[in-house]
Amino acid sequence: MRNPDVPESLDGWHILHRMFRFDRRRFDALSSGRRKALARESIELLELWASAVDGDVALAQMLGHKADLMLTHYAKDFDTLAVAQARFDKSPIAEFLTPTTSYVSILELGLYTDTAQFHETLRRRELKPHSHEWNEAFEALLAAAALSPHTAPRLWGKVPRRRYVCFYPMNKKRGEQVNWYRLPYEERAKLMLDHGKIGRTFHGLVTQVISGSIGFDDYEWGVDLYADDPLVFKKLVYEMRFDEASAAYGEFGPFYTGMQFSIEELPVFLRGEANPAL
């Protein structure tokens, strides 16, 4: 049964973020030949995932003490992510990587405006709410939205290849005094519309990937921001703090910031003598 007060969403890639500390000194103690072999074997494994039609993988050199390396993995389902996690943990390079944290989510496109329109469309068709015919028609509207030229690339695109990346998890507050989920649907929809307008003012400057994690991880959403200038992250997040959806109802987790680099640049990252390029 579809609750008209609950906004629908379209779901795409299953996403696993993994953060690692890299034991650079112990790696440097290896012979030159062994270091090259480890890098080569790791590149082969990562390129296999990156070239897959049904997934992707991206690397980022992180700044600060929270992690040295972030691996972002896209797959069609959790089972594929689990296999990838196990294979990576068995790879020789994993001996020098210590996991610091991870995040599990599914790429999500919220449909606040569309959900209300779907219900109105079915009402005009005079279908009985939540009947078999009503449910089938609703699923058809969702399927059509997922396949639209505007939507499909956002659900199933590759990891954005932009130099700088910022990842953070977030919640909508649900405390005794301030509870997002107690607001009327129309008010939540309006707040999200206003929230989205701020993001659109940064169109072209930042690529945003929102993933839902309710039931999968400690927060409700994961947010990936990609840009060619890291200052954009500061400006965007700061401006959104003044938006009511964030100022009154947003709750943010830790932020992770770094520089994406191409898989073939992994040896440069491992050597640590220069920044690996995108």
C-alpha positions in Angstrom: 0.0 0.0 0.0 1.3 3.4 -1.0 1.0 6.1 1.7 0.3 9.4 0.1 2.3 11.2 2.9 5.4 9.2 2.1 7.5 10.6 -0.9 8.5 7.9 -3.4 12.1 7.6 -4.7 13.8 6.0 -7.6 16.8 3.8 -6.8 19.9 3.1 -8.8 23.4 1.9 -8.0 24.1 0.2 -4.8 27.1 2.1 -3.3 29.9 1.2 -0.9 32.3 3.8 0.4 35.3 2.4 2.1 38.0 4.5 3.9 41.5 3.2 4.6 44.6 4.2 6.4 47.7 3.3 4.3 50.8 2.0 6.1 53.2 3.9 3.8 56.4 3.2 5.8 55.8 -0.5 5.7 55.0 -0.4 2.0 58.2 1.6 1.3 60.2 -1.1 3.1 59.4 -3.6 0.3 61.7 -4.1 -2.5 61.1 -2.0 -5.7 60.1 -5.1 -7.6 57.5 -6.1 -5.0 56.0 -2.6 -4.8 55.6 -2.5 -8.6 54.0 -6.0 -8.6 51.5 -5.0 -5.9 50.6 -1.9 -7.8 50.1 -3.8 -11.0 48.0 -6.5 -9.4 45.8 -3.8 -7.7 45.3 -1.9 -11.0 44.2 -5.0 -12.8 41.6 -5.7 -10.2 40.3 -2.2 -10.0 40.2 -1.7 -13.8 38.1 -4.9 -14.0 35.5 -3.3 -11.9 35.8 0.2 -13.5 35.3 -1.3 -17.0 32.2 -3.3 -16.0 28.9 -2.3 -17.6 27.1 -3.0 -14.4 29.2 -1.0 -12.0 32.1 1.3 -11.4 34.9 2.1 -8.9 36.7 5.3 -8.1 39.7 6.2 -5.9 40.5 9.3 -3.9 43.4 10.5 -1.9 42.0 11.8 1.3 43.1 14.8 3.4 43.4 14.8 7.2 43.7 12.0 9.8 40.4 10.2 9.1 41.6 8.3 6.1 44.3 8.2 3.4 42.3 6.5 0.7 38.6 6.3 -0.2 37.3 3.6 -2.5 33.8 4.3 -4.0 32.2 1.2 -5.5 29.0 1.1 -7.6 27.2 -2.2 -8.3 23.7 -3.4 -9.3 23.1 -5.2 -6.0 24.6 -5.8 -2.5 25.7 -9.3 -3.4 28.1 -7.8 -6.0 29.4 -5.3 -3.5 30.0 -8.1 -1.0 32.1 -10.1 -3.6 34.1 -7.0 -4.5 34.8 -6.2 -0.8 36.0 -9.8 -0.2 38.2 -9.8 -3.4 39.7 -6.4 -2.5 40.4 -7.6 1.1 42.2 -10.7 -0.3 44.3 -8.6 -2.7 48.0 -8.2 -1.8 47.7 -4.4 -1.3 45.1 -4.9 1.4 47.9 -6.0 3.8 48.9 -2.4 3.9 45.5 -0.9 4.3 43.5 -0.6 7.6 39.8 0.1 7.3 38.7 3.2 9.2 35.1 3.4 8.3 32.6 2.6 5.5 29.2 3.6 4.3 26.5 1.5 2.6 23.7 3.2 0.5 21.7 3.2 -2.7 21.7 6.0 -5.2 18.4 7.8 -4.8 16.3 10.4 -6.6 13.6 11.8 -4.4 10.2 12.4 -5.9 8.5 14.8 -3.6 6.7 16.7 -6.4 6.2 13.7 -8.5 4.6 11.6 -5.8 1.8 14.2 -5.3 1.3 14.4 -9.1 1.1 10.6 -9.3 -1.7 10.5 -6.7 -3.5 13.3 -8.5 -3.2 11.5 -11.9 -4.7 8.3 -10.4 -7.4 10.2 -8.7 -8.4 11.8 -12.0 -8.6 8.3 -13.5 -11.1 7.5 -10.8 -9.1 4.5 -9.7 -9.8 3.2 -6.2 -6.8 4.0 -3.9 -4.6 1.0 -3.3 -6.7 -1.4 -5.4 -4.9 -3.8 -7.7 -5.5 -1.4 -10.7 -4.4 1.6 -8.7 -1.1 -0.2 -7.6 -0.4 -1.3 -11.1 -0.9 2.2 -12.5 1.3 3.7 -9.8 4.1 1.2 -10.6 3.8 2.1 -14.3 4.2 5.8 -13.5 7.3 5.1 -11.4 8.8 2.9 -14.1 8.2 5.6 -16.7 9.9 8.2 -14.5 12.9 5.9 -14.0 13.4 5.4 -17.8 13.0 9.0 -18.8 16.1 10.5 -20.6 16.5 13.0 -17.7 16.4 10.4 -14.9 18.1 7.2 -16.2 21.6 8.8 -16.6 21.4 10.1 -13.0 20.4 6.7 -11.6 23.0 4.6 -13.6 25.8 7.0 -14.5 29.5 6.3 -13.7 31.2 8.0 -10.7 31.6 11.6 -11.7 35.2 12.1 -12.8 36.0 15.5 -11.3 39.1 16.2 -9.3 37.8 17.0 -5.8 35.3 15.0 -3.8 33.5 15.6 -0.5 31.5 12.8 1.2 29.3 13.2 4.2 26.2 11.4 5.7 23.2 13.3 7.0 19.8 12.9 8.7 16.6 14.8 8.9 15.9 15.5 12.6 13.2 13.5 14.4 13.5 14.6 18.0 10.7 15.5 20.4 10.7 19.2 19.6 11.8 19.2 15.9 10.7 16.2 13.8 10.9 16.4 10.0 8.6 13.3 9.7 5.8 15.0 11.6 5.5 17.9 9.1 2.6 17.8 6.7 3.6 16.4 3.2 2.9 19.8 1.5 5.3 21.6 3.9 8.0 19.0 3.4 7.6 19.2 -0.3 7.9 23.0 -0.3 11.0 22.9 1.9 12.7 20.4 -0.4 11.8 22.4 -3.4 13.4 25.5 -1.9 16.4 23.4 -0.8 16.9 22.1 -4.4 16.8 25.7 -5.8 20.0 26.4 -3.9 21.7 23.4 -5.4 20.7 24.5 -8.9 22.4 27.8 -8.4 25.7 25.8 -8.4 24.8 24.0 -11.6 27.9 23.2 -13.6 30.2 23.9 -10.6 29.4 20.8 -8.6 28.0 17.3 -9.4 25.9 15.9 -6.5 25.1 12.2 -5.9 22.5 11.5 -3.2 22.2 8.0 -1.8 19.6 6.6 0.6 20.9 4.7 3.6 17.8 4.3 5.8 18.0 0.7 7.1 21.5 0.3 5.7 23.8 2.5 7.8 23.9 4.9 10.7 22.5 7.9 8.9 19.6 8.3 6.5 21.5 9.7 3.4 25.0 9.8 2.0 26.0 12.9 0.0 28.9 12.9 -2.6 29.9 16.3 -4.0 32.3 16.4 -7.0 33.9 19.6 -8.3 36.9 21.1 -10.1 37.5 23.6 -7.3 37.2 22.4 -3.6 36.1 25.9 -2.5 32.8 25.1 -4.1 32.1 22.6 -1.3 32.5 25.3 1.3 30.3 27.7 -0.5 27.5 25.3 -1.3 27.3 23.7 2.2 27.5 27.1 3.9 24.7 28.5 1.8 22.5 25.5 2.4 23.0 25.9 6.1 20.7 29.0 5.9 18.0 27.0 4.1 15.2 26.0 6.5 15.3 22.3 5.4 19.0 22.2 6.7 18.9 24.9 9.4 15.9 23.5 11.2 15.9 19.9 10.2 19.4 18.9 9.0 21.8 16.8 11.0 25.2 16.1 9.6 27.8 13.4 10.1 31.6 13.6 9.6 32.9 15.1 6.3 35.6 13.4 4.2 37.4 15.5 1.6 40.0 14.6 -1.0 41.3 14.4 -4.5 40.1 11.8 -7.0 42.8 10.1 -9.1 42.7 7.6 -12.0 43.3 3.9 -11.4 46.5 4.0 -13.5 47.9 6.6 -11.1 47.8 4.2 -8.2 51.6 3.8 -8.2 52.0 7.5 -7.7 49.7 7.4 -4.7 51.6 4.5 -3.3 55.0 6.2 -3.7 53.7 9.3 -2.0 56.2 11.6 -3.7 53.6 13.5 -5.8 49.8 13.9 -6.1 48.3 11.3 -8.4 46.4 12.9 -11.3 42.9 12.4 -12.4 
